[in-house]
Amino acid sequence: MTIELESMAVEMPEVAGHPNRVAFRGVLTMVDVPSDRAPSGSHGKRVLLTRRAAEKAIPSLIGMAVDYSPSLDQHDQKRKVGVITRAELVGRNLEVGGHLYGKDFPEIVNEIARGGTHAASKVQVAASSKQGEGTRLRACLASAVREIRAILNRSPARAQSPIVLRAQAERQSRARGYERLGMSFEVTNVNVLNPSARILRLIGVTFTGAAILRRDKAAYQETWIELGEP
């Protein structure tokens, strides 16, 4: 098995026992995989972040803030609780790490410690991944073919207004495991291959932030966050 890896990080000076620097790590999103639900800003359409777009956008992710809302269901730019200092593509996962401001926001640190780990879902994900991977791959290929045909058959594209996407689900879900936490990205300068496609293929983005939220509110259900060295 071949694992593709693209990474970037900034080195933070070590300060033993720093009360306001609590390490975290997690999976922010997946690449080349359609979102499970439509993210905010996509007009009800699911999205697919291409690997090439993610690779180019990794530098824009370093130093971006992590926020959360008390209800854990959306982004809240006024509650910036941490910072991303590392990002890397491992397989289809865009993994991130950094620090939370534990002294300033002890409630979110406690929430992650209590229910943020992805360990309980590993067995379920492993059992379903083999079946789901083939289905997702076929869906991606079919979607790409449709988009290419549509582009070839349409007139030259007009200039589009900037798009801002947040990978929080537009609709509430009752999925199992909702009490556990996931992550959501925010991007701007979005370049979509074919705006009329059923699944929007993102071929260019700039990351402007991330959020901690419940998995039932995340557009990508396999995201997670936990405390630990980034």
N, CA, C and O of each residue as an XYZ file, in Angstrom:
920
protein
N       0.839     -1.178      0.000
C       0.000      0.000      0.000
C       0.883      1.240      0.000
O       1.857      1.315      0.749
N       0.540      2.216     -0.844
C       1.301      3.453     -0.936
C       0.572      4.558     -0.196
O      -0.622      4.765     -0.414
N       1.273      5.271      0.676
C       0.706      6.389      1.408
C       1.346      7.674      0.916
O       2.562      7.845      1.001
N       0.514      8.587      0.397
C       1.015      9.874     -0.061
C       0.993     10.848      1.104
O       0.025     10.883      1.863
N       2.057     11.646      1.255
C       2.157     12.553      2.398
C       2.699     13.888      1.941
O       3.719     13.959      1.255
N       2.010     14.945      2.326
C       2.425     16.311      2.082
C       2.230     17.062      3.383
O       1.124     17.066      3.924
N       3.288     17.707      3.911
C       3.152     18.309      5.230
C       3.815     19.667      5.303
O       4.670     20.014      4.489
N       3.387     20.443      6.328
C       3.987     21.725      6.615
C       3.735     22.034      8.080
O       2.666     21.716      8.603
N       4.714     22.657      8.759
C       4.557     22.975     10.170
C       5.442     24.151     10.525
O       6.419     24.445      9.837
N       5.082     24.822     11.614
C       5.942     25.843     12.186
C       6.403     25.334     13.547
O       5.624     24.740     14.293
N       7.658     25.568     13.861
C       8.207     25.064     15.117
C       7.911     26.048     16.237
O       8.311     27.211     16.180
N       7.204     25.570     17.257
C       6.884     26.398     18.412
C       7.905     26.141     19.518
O       8.270     24.988     19.751
N       8.371     27.171     20.197
C       9.328     26.960     21.296
C       8.673     26.173     22.419
O       7.517     26.422     22.761
N       9.396     25.233     22.990
C       8.867     24.420     24.071
C       8.869     25.202     25.382
O       9.874     25.800     25.767
N       7.721     25.185     26.057
C       7.590     25.813     27.367
C       6.900     24.798     28.266
O       5.684     24.623     28.186
N       7.652     24.143     29.104
C       7.108     23.077     29.942
C       6.012     23.593     30.857
O       6.178     24.596     31.550
N       4.884     22.883     30.845
C       3.789     23.205     31.748
C       3.069     24.504     31.446
O       2.436     25.078     32.332
N       3.154     24.980     30.210
C       2.474     26.234     29.846
C       0.972     26.061     30.075
O       0.371     25.167     29.479
N       0.348     26.883     30.916
C      -1.068     26.681     31.264
C      -2.041     27.032     30.163
O      -3.201     26.623     30.205
N      -1.584     27.786     29.175
C      -2.506     28.234     28.134
C      -2.181     27.621     26.777
O      -2.620     28.127     25.745
N      -1.418     26.538     26.777
C      -1.062     25.880     25.523
C      -1.291     24.381     25.673
O      -0.439     23.660     26.191
N      -2.445     23.926     25.216
C      -2.824     22.516     25.298
C      -2.790     21.932     23.887
O      -3.518     22.391     23.007
N      -1.966     20.944     23.676
C      -1.793     20.372     22.341
C      -3.031     19.596     21.901
O      -3.697     18.941     22.703
N      -3.320     19.690     20.595
C      -4.397     18.893     20.010
C      -3.959     18.376     18.657
O      -3.010     18.886     18.061
N      -4.654     17.366     18.180
C      -4.455     16.842     16.831
C      -5.801     16.323     16.334
O      -6.710     16.057     17.121
N      -5.909     16.186     15.027
C      -7.168     15.691     14.491
C      -7.146     15.620     12.983
O      -6.129     15.894     12.346
N      -8.274     15.252     12.422
C      -8.474     15.235     10.970
C      -9.469     16.332     10.635
O     -10.614     16.305     11.084
N      -9.024     17.298      9.842
C      -9.857     18.435      9.487
C     -10.851     18.103      8.383
O     -12.003     18.534      8.427
N     -10.403     17.334      7.390
C     -11.279     16.962      6.281
C     -10.627     15.843      5.483
O      -9.532     15.391      5.815
N     -11.298     15.402      4.438
C     -10.776     14.394      3.530
C     -10.609     14.996      2.141
O     -11.293     15.956      1.787
N      -9.705     14.433      1.363
C      -9.499     14.891     -0.010
C      -9.938     13.810     -0.986
O      -9.876     12.616     -0.694
N     -10.383     14.262     -2.151
C     -10.848     13.369     -3.208
C     -12.002     12.476     -2.744
O     -12.209     11.386     -3.279
N     -12.743     12.946     -1.755
C     -13.895     12.215     -1.227
C     -15.065     13.196     -1.108
O     -14.899     14.260     -0.511
N     -16.237     12.875     -1.654
C     -17.387     13.781     -1.507
C     -17.790     13.918     -0.044
O     -17.736     12.949      0.713
N     -18.188     15.103      0.347
C     -18.659     15.313      1.717
C     -19.923     14.488      1.954
O     -20.685     14.215      1.026
N     -20.133     14.099      3.210
C     -21.323     13.318      3.549
C     -22.585     14.160      3.435
O     -23.656     13.654      3.100
N     -22.446     15.460      3.720
C     -23.586     16.369      3.608
C     -23.117     17.681      3.010
O     -21.918     17.948      2.925
N     -24.067     18.487      2.602
C     -23.749     19.773      1.992
C     -23.230     20.737      3.047
O     -23.879     20.917      4.078
N     -22.082     21.362      2.823
C     -21.570     22.356      3.770
C     -22.272     23.696      3.599
O     -22.906     23.951      2.575
N     -22.154     24.536      4.600
C     -22.728     25.868      4.527
C     -22.054     26.665      3.415
O     -20.828     26.696      3.313
N     -22.869     27.307      2.586
C     -22.342     28.112      1.497
C     -22.326     27.420      0.153
O     -21.989     28.034     -0.859
N     -22.696     26.115      0.130
C     -22.646     25.357     -1.132
C     -24.012     25.259     -1.809
O     -24.161     24.542     -2.799
N     -25.000     25.964     -1.290
C     -26.341     25.964     -1.870
C     -26.931     24.554     -1.954
O     -27.552     24.179     -2.949
N     -26.721     23.792     -0.891
C     -27.336     22.474     -0.817
C     -26.602     21.371     -1.547
O     -27.102     20.249     -1.619
N     -25.430     21.657     -2.092
C     -24.674     20.645     -2.822
C     -23.517     20.122     -1.978
O     -22.896     20.868     -1.221
N     -23.240     18.838     -2.118
C     -22.048     18.283     -1.486
C     -20.807     18.758     -2.248
O     -20.899     19.197     -3.395
N     -19.653     18.664     -1.594
C     -18.422     19.147     -2.204
C     -17.351     18.062     -2.156
O     -17.438     17.111     -1.380
N     -16.350     18.229     -2.999
C     -15.195     17.343     -3.027
C     -13.954     18.211     -3.154
O     -13.772     18.901     -4.157
N     -13.104     18.175     -2.143
C     -11.841     18.919     -2.169
C     -10.770     18.046     -2.808
O     -10.435     16.981     -2.289
N     -10.238     18.500     -3.933
C      -9.244     17.695     -4.629
C      -7.911     17.712     -3.878
O      -7.593     18.660     -3.160
N      -7.155     16.651     -4.062
C      -5.849     16.560     -3.409
C      -4.938     17.707     -3.848
O      -4.244     18.305     -3.026
N      -4.944     18.005     -5.133
C      -4.064     19.068     -5.620
C      -4.418     20.406     -4.984
O      -3.532     21.180     -4.620
N      -5.725     20.681     -4.849
C      -6.145     21.932     -4.225
C      -5.719     21.977     -2.763
O      -5.275     23.014     -2.271
N      -5.857     20.848     -2.072
C      -5.474     20.798     -0.658
C      -3.969     20.993     -0.498
O      -3.527     21.715      0.396
N      -3.180     20.350     -1.363
C      -1.721     20.492     -1.289
C      -1.307     21.949     -1.447
O      -0.462     22.442     -0.700
N      -1.899     22.635     -2.417
C      -1.546     24.029     -2.659
C      -2.008     24.935     -1.519
O      -1.406     25.977     -1.262
N      -3.084     24.529     -0.836
C      -3.675     25.383      0.188
C      -3.108     25.141      1.586
O      -3.401     25.908      2.502
N      -2.307     24.097      1.769
C      -1.768     23.808      3.104
C      -1.040     25.008      3.716
O      -1.226     25.263      4.906
N      -0.220     25.760      2.967
C       0.438     26.924      3.583
C      -0.548     27.937      4.155
O      -0.243     28.605      5.143
N      -1.727     28.061      3.546
C      -2.709     29.025      4.046
C      -3.367     28.555      5.334
O      -3.999     29.352      6.028
N      -3.231     27.277      5.665
C      -3.847     26.719      6.864
C      -2.994     26.948      8.111
O      -3.520     27.048      9.220
N      -1.678     27.030      7.924
C      -0.774     27.215      9.058
C      -0.985     28.592      9.678
O      -0.969     29.605      8.979
N      -1.183     28.622     10.993
C      -1.396     29.874     11.695
C      -2.846     30.312     11.776
O      -3.153     31.325     12.405
N      -3.753     29.554     11.138
C      -5.162     29.904     11.199
C      -5.768     29.483     12.540
O      -5.320     28.529     13.176
N      -6.795     30.224     12.946
C      -7.403     29.994     14.252
C      -8.396     28.834     14.216
O      -8.974     28.515     13.177
N      -8.574     28.219     15.373
C      -9.620     27.215     15.598
C     -10.662     27.861     16.500
O     -10.323     28.403     17.552
N     -11.935     27.807     16.095
C     -12.984     28.401     16.917
C     -14.048     27.364     17.261
O     -13.975     26.214     16.829
N     -15.027     27.785     18.038
C     -16.150     26.913     18.373
C     -17.296     27.764     18.891
O     -17.091     28.894     19.333
N     -18.495     27.220     18.836
C     -19.651     27.865     19.448
C     -20.076     27.030     20.653
O     -19.866     25.817     20.651
N     -20.667     27.640     21.682
C     -21.086     26.869     22.863
C     -22.018     25.708     22.525
O     -22.028     24.694     23.222
N     -22.799     25.856     21.457
C     -23.709     24.781     21.050
C     -23.015     23.715     20.215
O     -23.611     22.686     19.898
N     -21.750     23.959     19.857
C     -20.945     22.997     19.099
C     -21.608     22.582     17.788
O     -21.554     21.417     17.393
N     -22.235     23.553     17.117
C     -22.914     23.221     15.868
C     -22.562     24.157     14.720
O     -23.156     24.065     13.645
N     -21.599     25.062     14.933
C     -21.252     25.999     13.874
C     -19.925     26.695     14.187
O     -19.345     26.519     15.259
N     -19.467     27.485     13.221
C     -18.294     28.329     13.432
C     -18.711     29.562     14.232
O     -19.839     30.041     14.113
N     -17.793     30.066     15.044
C     -18.007     31.323     15.756
C     -16.669     32.048     15.804
O     -15.820     31.751     16.644
N     -16.491     32.997     14.900
C     -15.201     33.672     14.747
C     -14.836     34.535     15.943
O     -13.694     34.982     16.046
N     -15.779     34.783     16.854
C     -15.477     35.570     18.049
C     -14.936     34.704     19.182
O     -14.497     35.224     20.208
N     -14.965     33.380     18.997
C     -14.431     32.463     20.004
C     -13.283     31.675     19.395
O     -13.435     30.503     19.048
N     -12.153     32.316     19.270
C     -10.963     31.663     18.725
C     -10.230     30.998     19.884
O      -9.655     31.674     20.738
N     -10.256     29.679     19.905
C      -9.781     28.935     21.072
C      -8.431     28.267     20.855
O      -7.920     27.605     21.759
N      -7.852     28.426     19.684
C      -6.572     27.785     19.434
C      -6.005     28.174     18.092
O      -6.558     29.019     17.388
N      -4.880     27.541     17.740
C      -4.197     27.860     16.494
C      -3.626     26.580     15.888
O      -3.190     25.679     16.605
N      -3.636     26.515     14.572
C      -3.087     25.370     13.840
C      -1.626     25.654     13.523
O      -1.303     26.679     12.923
N      -0.743     24.743     13.929
C       0.685     24.907     13.662
C       1.239     23.819     12.750
O       2.388     23.900     12.314
N       0.442     22.815     12.461
C       0.898     21.717     11.607
C      -0.254     21.234     10.744
O      -1.394     21.173     11.204
N       0.034     20.894      9.505
C      -0.963     20.320      8.603
C      -0.259     19.383      7.639
O       0.795     19.717      7.096
N      -0.834     18.220      7.427
C      -0.239     17.276      6.482
C      -1.311     16.376      5.890
O      -2.308     16.043      6.532
N      -1.072     16.001      4.659
C      -1.945     15.052      3.975
C      -1.371     13.659      4.161
O      -0.253     13.376      3.731
N      -2.133     12.802      4.795
C      -1.750     11.409      4.990
C      -2.838     10.557      4.362
O      -3.932     10.434      4.912
N      -2.539      9.966      3.208
C      -3.579      9.255      2.492
C      -4.644     10.236      2.049
O      -4.343     11.230      1.388
N      -5.871      9.967      2.406
C      -6.969     10.868      2.040
C      -7.292     11.863      3.149
O      -8.172     12.706      2.971
N      -6.607     11.788      4.286
C      -6.892     12.649      5.427
C      -6.013     13.893      5.452
O      -4.799     13.807      5.266
N      -6.627     15.042      5.680
C      -5.877     16.257      5.948
C      -5.796     16.394      7.472
O      -6.740     16.843      8.122
N      -4.654     15.998      8.019
C      -4.468     15.997      9.460
C      -3.886     17.334      9.910
O      -3.068     17.936      9.215
N      -4.322     17.785     11.085
C      -3.842     19.047     11.622
C      -3.449     18.864     13.081
O      -3.870     17.909     13.735
N      -2.649     19.777     13.577
C      -2.264     19.797     14.976
C      -1.957     21.214     15.389
O      -1.733     22.084     14.547
N      -1.947     21.443     16.676
C      -1.666     22.777     17.157
C      -1.899     22.881     18.644
O      -1.695     21.922     19.388
N      -2.331     24.060     19.074
C      -2.530     24.304     20.504
C      -3.856     25.000     20.753
O      -4.278     25.864     19.984
N      -4.504     24.609     21.841
C      -5.707     25.274     22.323
C      -5.327     26.150     23.505
O      -4.383     25.849     24.235
N      -6.070     27.240     23.689
C      -5.818     28.137     24.810
C      -6.573     27.603     26.030
O      -7.674     28.045     26.357
N      -5.932     26.635     26.685
C      -6.597     25.890     27.742
C      -6.981     26.721     28.945
O      -8.024     26.468     29.549
N      -6.174     27.708     29.319
C      -6.491     28.553     30.467
C      -7.658     29.492     30.156
O      -8.482     29.774     31.026
N      -7.724     29.970     28.921
C      -8.777     30.895     28.526
C     -10.097     30.187     28.235
O     -11.171     30.729     28.494
N     -10.008     28.962     27.691
C     -11.209     28.232     27.301
C     -11.181     26.806     27.857
O     -11.124     25.849     27.086
N     -11.220     26.651     29.176
C     -11.151     25.302     29.761
C     -12.340     24.430     29.396
O     -12.235     23.203     29.403
N     -13.481     25.055     29.073
C     -14.680     24.269     28.776
C     -14.521     23.440     27.503
O     -14.961     22.291     27.462
N     -13.894     24.006     26.455
C     -13.756     23.237     25.230
C     -12.666     22.178     25.383
O     -12.769     21.102     24.796
N     -11.628     22.466     26.160
C     -10.605     21.460     26.425
C     -11.216     20.278     27.169
O     -10.924     19.125     26.853
N     -12.064     20.563     28.157
C     -12.729     19.495     28.901
C     -13.681     18.706     28.007
O     -13.806     17.488     28.136
N     -14.345     19.410     27.106
C     -15.279     18.742     26.197
C     -14.538     17.777     25.270
O     -15.003     16.665     25.024
N     -13.397     18.205     24.766
C     -12.604     17.336     23.897
C     -12.078     16.146     24.685
O     -12.105     15.015     24.200
N     -11.600     16.398     25.897
C     -11.078     15.313     26.723
C     -12.163     14.292     27.040
O     -11.885     13.098     27.153
N     -13.398     14.762     27.183
C     -14.502     13.887     27.549
C     -15.060     13.111     26.352
O     -15.402     11.934     26.475
N     -15.150     13.767     25.206
C     -15.820     13.095     24.099
C     -15.245     13.345     22.735
O     -15.871     13.000     21.733
N     -14.059     13.940     22.662
C     -13.527     14.277     21.355
C     -12.757     13.182     20.673
O     -12.619     13.203     19.450
N     -12.240     12.207     21.432
C     -11.402     11.186     20.823
C     -12.152     10.355     19.804
O     -13.350     10.110     19.948
N     -11.448      9.925     18.780
C     -12.057      9.114     17.722
C     -11.904      7.634     17.987
O     -12.319      6.818     17.164
N     -11.316      7.264     19.121
C     -10.998      5.855     19.364
C     -12.227      4.967     19.310
O     -12.168      3.859     18.778
N     -13.349      5.444     19.858
C     -14.537      4.593     19.918
C     -15.116      4.309     18.548
O     -15.840      3.330     18.365
N     -14.799      5.163     17.581
C     -15.357      4.969     16.251
C     -14.441      4.204     15.324
O     -14.826      3.921     14.189
N     -13.236      3.855     15.766
C     -12.275      3.206     14.880
C     -12.790      1.869     14.365
O     -12.628      1.551     13.186
N     -13.403      1.091     15.237
C     -13.884     -0.227     14.828
C     -14.957     -0.095     13.766
O     -14.936     -0.812     12.766
N     -15.906      0.826     13.980
C     -16.973      1.011     13.016
C     -16.438      1.507     11.680
O     -16.862      1.042     10.623
N     -15.499      2.461     11.733
C     -14.923      2.991     10.499
C     -14.160      1.918      9.748
O     -14.275      1.817      8.527
N     -13.372      1.106     10.467
C     -12.592      0.053      9.819
C     -13.494     -0.971      9.151
O     -13.176     -1.481      8.077
N     -14.619     -1.269      9.790
C     -15.519     -2.283      9.242
C     -16.216     -1.818      7.982
O     -16.500     -2.601      7.076
N     -16.490     -0.496      7.945
C     -17.245      0.008      6.802
C     -16.370      0.587      5.700
O     -16.846      0.794      4.583
N     -15.090      0.853      5.995
C     -14.241      1.554      5.036
C     -14.012      0.762      3.755
O     -14.018      1.327      2.662
N     -13.807     -0.567      3.891
C     -13.531     -1.368      2.708
C     -14.724     -1.376      1.764
O     -14.559     -1.306      0.546
N     -15.952     -1.463      2.341
C     -17.139     -1.470      1.505
C     -17.398     -0.091      0.916
O     -17.784      0.048     -0.244
N     -17.171      0.944      1.759
C     -17.501      2.287      1.315
C     -16.502      2.868      0.344
O     -16.860      3.698     -0.491
N     -15.243      2.444      0.439
C     -14.201      3.039     -0.393
C     -14.450      2.792     -1.870
O     -14.320      3.702     -2.688
N     -14.810      1.560     -2.210
C     -15.073      1.252     -3.615
C     -16.259      2.029     -4.151
O     -16.220      2.529     -5.275
N     -17.318      2.134     -3.352
C     -18.499      2.881     -3.760
C     -18.179      4.353     -3.961
O     -18.620      4.972     -4.929
N     -17.401      4.908     -3.028
C     -17.040      6.317     -3.143
C     -16.155      6.581     -4.348
O     -16.318      7.589     -5.036
N     -15.219      5.678     -4.605
C     -14.325      5.855     -5.749
C     -15.110      5.849     -7.049
O     -14.890      6.691     -7.919
N     -16.031      4.892     -7.181
C     -16.855      4.838     -8.398
C     -17.694      6.092     -8.542
O     -17.859      6.610     -9.646
N     -18.228      6.584     -7.428
C     -19.035      7.803     -7.470
C     -18.207      8.998     -7.892
O     -18.661      9.835     -8.672
N     -16.972      9.078     -7.365
C     -16.074     10.184     -7.715
C     -15.733     10.175     -9.205
O     -15.763     11.212     -9.866
N     -15.409      8.990     -9.721
C     -15.055      8.877    -11.130
C     -16.233      9.238    -12.028
O     -16.076      9.941    -13.026
N     -17.415      8.749    -11.660
C     -18.607      9.047    -12.452
C     -18.909     10.536    -12.430
O     -19.267     11.123    -13.451
N     -18.763     11.147    -11.251
C     -19.008     12.583    -11.127
C     -18.013     13.385    -11.949
O     -18.388     14.361    -12.599
N     -16.746     12.980    -11.926
C     -15.716     13.686    -12.694
C     -15.999     13.618    -14.185
O     -15.838     14.610    -14.896
N     -16.420     12.449    -14.664
C     -16.739     12.291    -16.088
C     -17.892     13.213    -16.480
O     -17.845     13.858    -17.527
N     -18.928     13.274    -15.637
C     -20.074     14.140    -15.928
C     -19.659     15.607    -15.975
O     -20.117     16.367    -16.828
N     -18.779     15.997    -15.038
C     -18.353     17.384    -14.983
C     -17.532     17.765    -16.214
O     -17.708     18.845    -16.776
N     -16.639     16.873    -16.623
C     -15.816     17.145    -17.804
C     -16.679     17.275    -19.052
O     -16.460     18.160    -19.879
N     -17.667     16.380    -19.183
C     -18.574     16.462    -20.336
C     -19.346     17.772    -20.326
O     -19.535     18.401    -21.366
N     -19.790     18.176    -19.140
C     -20.550     19.420    -19.042
C     -19.703     20.620    -19.436
O     -20.186     21.538    -20.099
N     -18.432     20.610    -19.025
C     -17.534     21.715    -19.354
C     -17.288     21.786    -20.854
O     -17.268     22.870    -21.438
N     -17.102     20.628    -21.472
C     -16.833     20.599    -22.911
C     -18.041     21.054    -23.715
O     -17.895     21.572    -24.822
N     -19.237     20.862    -23.159
C     -20.456     21.169    -23.906
C     -21.022     22.555    -23.626
O     -22.005     22.955    -24.250
N     -20.429     23.281    -22.716
C     -20.998     24.574    -22.366
C     -20.151     25.687    -22.962
O     -19.024     25.466    -23.406
N     -20.715     26.878    -22.960
C     -20.005     28.053    -23.459
C     -18.992     28.494    -22.430
O     -19.055     28.055    -21.282
N     -18.028     29.379    -22.817
C     -17.014     29.829    -21.864
C     -17.642     30.403    -20.603
O     -18.631     31.134    -20.661
N     -17.051     30.062    -19.462
C     -17.627     30.458    -18.177
C     -17.461     31.955    -17.952
O     -16.454     32.555    -18.330
N     -18.491     32.547    -17.319
C     -18.415     33.942    -16.936
C     -17.724     34.062    -15.576
O     -17.582     33.084    -14.842
N     -17.299     35.293    -15.264
C     -16.658     35.516    -13.968
C     -17.652     35.239    -12.853
O     -18.812     35.642    -12.939
N     -17.207     34.555    -11.810
C     -18.067     34.178    -10.712
C     -17.736     35.007     -9.483
O     -16.608     35.466     -9.304
N     -18.759     35.190     -8.630
C     -18.548     35.871     -7.360
C     -17.764     34.957     -6.436
O     -17.876     33.735     -6.535
N     -16.964     35.534     -5.531
C     -16.204     34.711     -4.587
C     -17.134     33.828     -3.766
O     -18.234     34.243     -3.402
N     -16.693     32.620     -3.480
C     -17.465     31.676     -2.695
C     -16.760     31.454     -1.370
O     -15.539     31.302     -1.329
N     -17.522     31.434     -0.292
C     -16.992     31.096      1.022
C     -17.728     29.859      1.502
O     -18.958     29.835      1.536
N     -16.979     28.833      1.873
C     -17.581     27.589      2.335
C     -17.149     27.287      3.756
O     -16.001     27.527      4.128
N     -18.067     26.763      4.547
C     -17.779     26.239      5.866
C     -18.282     24.812      5.910
O     -19.442     24.538      5.603
N     -17.392     23.901      6.299
C     -17.745     22.477      6.253
C     -18.559     22.048      7.463
O     -18.310     21.005      8.067
N     -19.547     22.888      7.805
C     -20.563     22.510      8.778
C     -21.809     22.182      7.981
O     -22.128     22.867      7.009
N     -22.510     21.143      8.383
C     -23.671     20.700      7.630
C     -24.777     21.752      7.687
O     -24.990     22.390      8.718
N     -25.478     21.922      6.563
C     -26.563     22.890      6.522
C     -27.788     22.390      7.279
O     -28.587     23.183      7.777
N     -27.930     21.058      7.364
C     -29.103     20.494      8.014
C     -28.700     19.669      9.217
O     -27.621     19.078      9.255
N     -29.592     19.640     10.204
C     -29.351     18.847     11.404
C     -29.477     17.370     11.083
O     -30.303     16.978     10.259
N     -28.660     16.547     11.734
C     -28.691     15.101     11.524
C     -28.871     14.402     12.855
O     -28.520     14.944     13.903
N     -29.414     13.206     12.812
C     -29.586     12.395     14.011
C     -28.661     11.193     13.984
O     -28.973     10.147     14.555
N     -27.520     11.341     13.321
C     -26.595     10.223     13.164
C     -26.066      9.766     14.514
O     -25.936     10.563     15.443
N     -25.763      8.477     14.616
C     -25.182      7.952     15.835
C     -23.808      8.571     16.070
O     -23.107      8.959     15.136
N     -23.451      8.648     17.341
C     -22.146      9.202     17.669
C     -22.118     10.716     17.629
O     -21.049     11.324     17.579
N     -23.327     11.342     17.651
C     -23.366     12.793     17.540
C     -22.679     13.487     18.706
O     -22.231     14.627     18.579
N     -22.594     12.790     19.858
C     -21.994     13.426     21.029
C     -20.485     13.578     20.881
O     -19.873     14.344     21.625
N     -19.882     12.878     19.954
C     -18.448     13.002     19.745
C     -18.157     14.181     18.825
O     -19.028     14.656     18.096
N     -16.913     14.639     18.878
C     -16.569     15.879     18.207
C     -15.819     15.632     16.902
O     -15.073     14.663     16.762
N     -16.037     16.529     15.965
C     -15.329     16.519     14.702
C     -14.798     17.908     14.412
O     -14.721     18.754     15.303
N     -14.431     18.140     13.159
C     -13.889     19.443     12.772
C     -14.516     19.922     11.475
O     -15.064     19.137     10.701
N     -14.427     21.207     11.258
C     -14.955     21.839     10.056
C     -13.962     22.886      9.583
O     -13.390     23.610     10.397
N     -13.751     22.974      8.275
C     -12.854     23.999      7.739
C     -13.660     25.166      7.186
O     -14.841     25.029      6.866
N     -13.004     26.309      7.080
C     -13.568     27.460      6.383
C     -12.602     27.847      5.278
O     -11.401     27.980      5.515
N     -13.125     28.028      4.066
C     -12.280     28.399      2.925
C     -12.919     29.544      2.150
O     -14.136     29.728      2.159
N     -12.067     30.298      1.486
C     -12.517     31.338      0.577
C     -11.694     31.223     -0.706
O     -10.908     30.288     -0.860
N     -11.874     32.171     -1.626
C     -11.206     32.089     -2.936
C     -11.428     30.719     -3.557
O     -10.503     30.103     -4.086
N     -12.662     30.255     -3.485
C     -12.988     28.915     -3.951
C     -13.114     28.885     -5.467
O     -13.825     29.696     -6.062
N     -12.420     27.946     -6.077
C     -12.505     27.720     -7.516
C     -13.171     26.372     -7.743
O     -12.646     25.336     -7.338
N     -14.328     26.390     -8.391
C     -15.108     25.178     -8.631
C     -14.977     24.770    -10.088
O     -15.122     25.600    -10.986
N     -14.704     23.500    -10.322
C     -14.523     23.018    -11.687
C     -15.773     23.224    -12.530
O     -15.696     23.721    -13.654
N     -16.924     22.842    -11.985
C     -18.183     22.959    -12.719
C     -19.288     23.328    -11.734
O     -19.800     22.449    -11.039
N     -19.671     24.603    -11.654
C     -20.670     25.042    -10.677
C     -22.026     24.367    -10.819
O     -22.812     24.366     -9.872
N     -22.316     23.796    -11.979
C     -23.612     23.155    -12.185
C     -23.596     21.666    -11.853
O     -24.628     21.003    -11.959
N     -22.450     21.133    -11.457
C     -22.343     19.708    -11.144
C     -23.118     19.370     -9.878
O     -23.349     20.229     -9.027
N     -23.512     18.124     -9.766
C     -24.252     17.662     -8.587
C     -23.373     17.726     -7.351
O     -23.844     18.099     -6.276
N     -22.091     17.365     -7.489
C     -21.112     17.479     -6.418
C     -20.072     18.500     -6.860
O     -19.442     18.330     -7.904
N     -19.885     19.560     -6.075
C     -18.969     20.624     -6.454
C     -17.529     20.176     -6.223
O     -17.142     19.825     -5.109
N     -16.757     20.195     -7.284
C     -15.360     19.767     -7.217
C     -14.485     20.998     -6.984
O     -14.350     21.841     -7.871
N     -13.890     21.105     -5.793
C     -13.103     22.273     -5.432
C     -11.673     22.086     -5.918
O     -10.956     21.214     -5.427
N     -11.260     22.901     -6.879
C      -9.925     22.764     -7.460
C      -8.993     23.886     -7.014
O      -7.838     23.951     -7.436
N      -9.499     24.760     -6.167
C      -8.667     25.822     -5.614
C      -9.354     26.449     -4.417
O     -10.523     26.824     -4.510
N      -8.655     26.573     -3.287
C      -9.220     27.181     -2.086
C      -8.110     27.873     -1.298
O      -6.925     27.618     -1.512
N      -8.517     28.751     -0.387
C      -7.632     29.327      0.618
C      -8.267     29.092      1.975
O      -9.398     29.516      2.213
N      -7.550     28.417      2.870
C      -8.079     28.155      4.200
C      -8.039     29.432      5.033
O      -7.030     30.137      5.048
N      -9.140     29.727      5.729
C      -9.202     30.911      6.585
C      -9.524     30.562      8.031
O      -9.607     31.458      8.871
N      -9.703     29.297      8.339
C      -9.960     28.908      9.724
C     -10.524     27.512      9.830
O     -10.725     26.820      8.832
N     -10.775     27.113     11.070
C     -11.339     25.799     11.362
C     -12.211     25.917     12.598
O     -12.107     26.881     13.356
N     -13.069     24.930     12.793
C     -13.955     24.934     13.954
C     -14.046     23.538     14.548
O     -13.871     22.534     13.858
N     -14.323     23.503     15.846
C     -14.614     22.261     16.559
C     -16.124     22.185     16.706
O     -16.750     23.123     17.199
N     -16.711     21.075     16.282
C     -18.158     20.927     16.414
C     -18.535     19.460     16.558
O     -17.685     18.575     16.457
N     -19.803     19.218     16.794
C     -20.285     17.853     16.899
C     -20.231     17.185     15.530
O     -20.378     17.842     14.500
N     -20.021     15.897     15.534
C     -19.928     15.190     14.255
C     -21.217     15.268     13.451
O     -21.183     15.267     12.220
N     -22.361     15.337     14.141
C     -23.612     15.395     13.396
C     -23.796     16.732     12.691
O     -24.706     16.884     11.876
N     -22.938     17.704     12.998
C     -22.982     18.985     12.313
C     -21.834     19.160     11.335
O     -21.742     20.196     10.676
N     -20.959     18.170     11.226
C     -19.831     18.252     10.302
C     -20.231     17.718      8.937
O     -20.920     16.703      8.838
N     -19.803     18.397      7.892
C     -20.098     17.928      6.545
C     -19.378     16.613      6.247
O     -19.862     15.792      5.468
N     -18.211     16.425      6.878
C     -17.459     15.172      6.758
C     -17.542     14.417      8.086
O     -17.053     14.897      9.108
N     -18.153     13.251      8.065
C     -18.441     12.518      9.278
C     -17.235     11.820      9.895
O     -17.296     11.406     11.053
N     -16.157     11.680      9.161
C     -14.993     10.970      9.686
C     -13.929     11.913     10.251
O     -12.815     11.481     10.547
N     -14.260     13.179     10.399
C     -13.329     14.084     11.052
C     -13.326     13.817     12.556
O     -14.285     13.270     13.100
N     -12.238     14.211     13.223
C     -12.160     14.024     14.675
C     -11.118     14.964     15.260
O     -10.307     15.547     14.540
N     -11.156     15.097     16.580
C     -10.166     15.902     17.298
C      -9.952     15.280     18.662
O     -10.885     14.766     19.278
N      -8.706     15.332     19.132
C      -8.385     14.822     20.456
C      -7.206     15.607     21.010
O      -6.473     16.258     20.265
N      -7.034     15.538     22.318
C      -5.892     16.177     22.960
C      -4.659     15.310     22.766
O      -4.750     14.083     22.756
N      -3.511     15.946     22.613
C      -2.288     15.191     22.425
C      -1.299     15.988     21.617
O      -1.655     17.002     21.016
N      -0.058     15.543     21.596
C       0.977     16.260     20.865
C       0.627     16.400     19.397
O       0.226     15.430     18.755
N       0.779     17.615     18.858
C       0.453     17.836     17.456
C       1.444     17.177     16.520
O       1.302     17.276     15.301
